[in-house]
Amino acid sequence: MNNCERLHCRECEFTKMYDYGNKIYYCDHEDRSDDMGKIGVEHLPETSPVWCPLRKK
């Protein structure tokens, strides 16, 4: 599977997590259109967000 076909953040190398009382998941891709890159709290979404730079066009 190449990067453009990924639709699940849990499988993506750019998904990062930090824990400040809650687990916050975010996208660390430099081409994301969302400034914060937040993708979930405590769990990841079923699919990547619409602004994901790796989604198929």
MARLUM-695582 format. One record per residue (C-alpha): residue number from 1; residue in three letters; x, y negated, z. Coordinates in nm, 4 decimals, decimal comma. Each point is the difference from the previous one (the first is absolute). Example, Ala and Ser with C-alpha at 12.3 -4.5 7.8 and 13.67 -1.06 7.14 Angstrom:
2
1_ALA_1,2300_0,4500_0,7800
2_SER_0,1370_-0,3440_-0,0660
% end
This chain:
57
1_MET_0,0000_0,0000_0,0000
2_ASN_0,1454_-0,3381_-0,0914
3_ASN_-0,0490_-0,3205_0,1996
4_CYS_-0,2718_-0,1317_-0,2333
5_GLU_-0,2243_0,2988_0,0700
6_ARG_0,0069_-0,0285_0,3781
7_LEU_-0,3321_-0,0853_0,1557
8_HIS_0,0652_0,1121_0,3569
9_CYS_0,2042_-0,2265_0,2260
10_ARG_0,0972_0,2931_0,2232
11_GLU_0,2066_0,1385_-0,2922
12_CYS_0,1617_-0,3303_-0,0957
13_GLU_0,3581_-0,0891_0,0857
14_PHE_-0,0996_-0,3657_0,0539
15_THR_-0,2450_0,0736_0,2823
16_LYS_0,1453_-0,1115_0,3341
17_MET_-0,1385_-0,0002_0,3540
18_TYR_0,0664_-0,1985_0,3149
19_ASP_-0,1526_0,0495_0,3414
20_TYR_-0,0927_-0,2960_0,2228
21_GLY_-0,2670_0,1764_0,2025
22_ASN_-0,1732_0,1005_-0,3232
23_LYS_0,1604_0,1715_-0,2968
24_ILE_0,0004_-0,2518_-0,2853
25_TYR_0,0699_0,1342_-0,3487
26_TYR_0,1205_-0,2304_-0,2754
27_CYS_0,1379_0,0040_-0,3536
28_ASP_0,3641_-0,1031_-0,0337
29_HIS_0,0025_-0,0209_-0,3829
30_GLU_0,1499_-0,3290_-0,1216
31_ASP_-0,2591_-0,0363_-0,2798
32_ARG_-0,3120_0,0298_0,2174
33_SER_-0,2506_-0,2778_-0,0607
34_ASP_-0,1198_-0,0022_0,3615
35_ASP_0,2384_-0,2115_0,2131
36_MET_-0,0397_0,2039_0,3177
37_GLY_-0,0251_0,3394_-0,1668
38_LYS_-0,2143_0,1378_0,2842
39_ILE_-0,1633_0,3278_-0,0996
40_GLY_-0,1337_0,1411_0,3255
41_VAL_-0,0217_0,0027_0,3797
42_GLU_0,0448_0,3327_0,1803
43_HIS_-0,0497_0,1912_-0,3284
44_LEU_0,0602_-0,0351_-0,3725
45_PRO_-0,2830_-0,0486_-0,2497
46_GLU_-0,1101_0,2872_-0,2264
47_THR_0,1377_-0,1779_-0,3092
48_SER_0,2348_-0,2899_-0,0586
49_PRO_-0,1398_-0,3568_0,0057
50_VAL_-0,1053_-0,1648_-0,3267
51_TRP_0,3017_-0,2318_0,0164
52_CYS_0,2477_0,2915_0,0119
53_PRO_0,2769_-0,0642_-0,2577
54_LEU_0,0296_0,3753_-0,0679
55_ARG_-0,3621_0,0666_-0,1005
56_LYS_-0,0760_0,0912_-0,3578
57_LYS_-0,1275_-0,2923_-0,1996
% end
